[in-house]
Amino acid sequence: MPPDTLVAVTVRDATEADLPQITAIWNHEVLWTDVTTDTEPRDPSAQREWFARHPAGYPIVVAVTAAEVLAFGALAPYRPKPAFARTVEDSVYVKRGHRGAGLGDLILAELIRRARAHGHHSMLARITSANTASLRLHARHGFVVVGVEWEVAWKHDRWLDVTIVQLRL
């Protein structure tokens, strides 16, 4: 589906039935890109564990057509300490071949809406600095750069910087 093709897309909570497609999107990014600092793909068991670690207040959402997951996003606790309980970290992934169609905007807008509805106060994302598409996406939704971690991740035989962006909800 090229970005200019109009297709009915629904944003909804992810289900276990979506996990194979979410895993395929995730594993592609892990193996072939620098948009995540993760280096190990997930098998079905690991993906189910990831899914189970997202209780109420930390949703996983998908953008879907009738039969295909095109994008997904999730909220996760920012840090395990109680003082950070109202701060969340987001992640957004769009399937290769479907980028540039506004799917990331749909996912991020829904995550922001859900974070506010759950009473969270602050939302952060840690984005590899070369991932300019994600930095622009977050800026469009009001996130501001609050810091850069220089050469903190080693992937694909090179150092990666990580930019931290924040939105006060």
C-alpha positions in Angstrom: 0.0 0.0 0.0 1.7 3.2 -1.1 1.4 6.2 1.4 -1.2 8.0 -0.9 -3.6 5.0 -1.1 -6.7 5.6 0.9 -7.6 2.5 3.1 -9.9 2.2 6.1 -7.6 2.1 9.1 -8.8 1.4 12.6 -6.7 2.1 15.8 -7.6 -0.3 18.6 -6.1 -2.2 21.5 -3.8 -4.9 20.4 -4.8 -8.5 21.1 -2.8 -11.7 21.3 -4.0 -12.5 17.8 -2.0 -9.4 16.6 1.3 -10.6 18.1 2.7 -12.5 15.0 2.3 -9.3 12.9 3.7 -7.1 15.7 6.6 -9.5 16.1 7.3 -9.3 12.3 7.4 -5.5 12.4 9.5 -5.4 15.5 12.0 -8.1 14.4 12.6 -6.3 11.1 13.5 -3.1 13.0 15.8 -5.0 15.4 17.6 -6.9 12.7 17.9 -4.3 9.9 17.7 -0.8 11.3 18.9 1.5 14.0 15.5 2.8 15.1 15.6 0.6 18.2 18.7 -0.1 20.3 17.5 -3.7 20.9 19.7 -6.2 19.2 17.9 -9.5 19.7 14.7 -10.4 17.8 11.8 -11.8 19.8 10.4 -15.3 19.4 6.7 -15.9 20.0 7.2 -16.6 23.7 9.2 -13.4 24.3 6.6 -11.4 22.5 3.8 -12.9 24.7 5.9 -11.9 27.8 6.2 -8.4 26.4 2.5 -8.2 25.8 1.7 -9.4 29.3 3.9 -6.7 30.8 1.5 -4.0 29.7 -1.3 -3.8 32.2 -4.0 -1.1 32.4 -2.5 2.3 32.1 0.2 1.0 29.7 -1.7 0.1 26.6 -0.5 -1.4 23.3 -2.4 -0.1 20.3 -2.4 -1.1 16.6 -3.4 0.6 13.4 -5.1 -2.1 11.3 -6.9 -2.7 8.0 -9.3 -5.6 7.8 -6.5 -8.1 7.9 -3.2 -6.4 8.5 -1.4 -4.7 11.4 0.3 -1.7 9.7 1.7 0.0 12.9 1.8 -0.4 16.6 2.7 1.6 19.7 2.9 1.1 23.4 3.2 2.9 26.7 5.6 1.5 29.3 6.6 2.6 32.8 9.5 5.1 32.5 11.3 3.7 35.6 10.5 1.2 38.2 10.8 3.6 41.2 7.4 4.7 42.7 8.3 8.4 42.2 8.1 7.9 38.4 4.7 6.1 38.5 3.0 8.9 36.5 5.7 9.1 33.8 5.5 6.8 30.8 7.7 6.1 27.8 6.2 5.6 24.4 7.3 3.5 21.4 5.8 3.7 17.9 6.6 1.4 15.0 5.3 1.5 11.4 5.5 -1.4 9.1 8.0 -1.1 6.3 6.3 0.0 3.1 3.6 1.9 5.0 5.6 4.8 6.3 4.7 8.3 5.4 0.9 7.6 5.4 0.2 9.2 8.8 0.0 5.9 10.7 2.6 7.0 13.2 0.5 10.1 13.9 -2.6 8.0 14.5 -0.7 5.7 16.9 1.0 8.5 18.8 -2.1 10.6 19.1 -3.9 7.6 20.6 -1.1 6.9 23.0 -1.2 10.5 24.2 -4.9 10.3 24.6 -4.6 7.1 26.6 -1.8 8.5 28.8 -3.9 11.5 29.7 -7.0 9.4 30.4 -4.9 7.2 32.8 -3.7 10.2 34.7 -0.1 10.2 33.6 1.7 13.5 33.9 4.7 13.2 31.6 5.5 11.1 28.5 9.0 10.5 27.2 10.5 8.8 24.2 14.1 7.8 23.8 14.8 7.9 20.0 18.0 7.1 18.2 19.2 10.4 17.0 19.5 9.3 13.4 15.8 8.4 13.4 14.7 11.8 12.1 11.2 10.6 11.1 10.4 9.7 14.7 11.9 12.9 16.0 9.7 14.9 13.6 6.7 12.8 14.5 7.1 13.5 18.2 7.7 17.2 17.6 4.4 17.4 15.6 2.7 16.2 18.7 4.3 18.8 21.0 7.3 16.8 22.3 10.4 18.8 23.0 14.0 17.7 23.1 15.2 17.5 26.7 18.6 15.8 26.2 20.9 13.7 24.1 22.9 10.7 25.3 26.0 10.6 23.2 27.3 7.2 21.9 25.4 5.1 24.4 24.3 2.2 22.2 26.5 -0.1 20.0 24.6 -1.6 17.1 25.5 -2.6 13.5 29.2 -1.9 14.3 28.7 1.7 15.2 27.9 4.0 18.2 24.4 5.5 18.3 23.3 8.6 20.1 19.9 8.7 21.7 17.7 11.8 21.9 15.2 12.1 24.7 12.0 14.0 24.0 9.2 14.8 26.5 5.6 15.9 26.5 4.0 17.2 29.7 0.5 15.9 29.6 
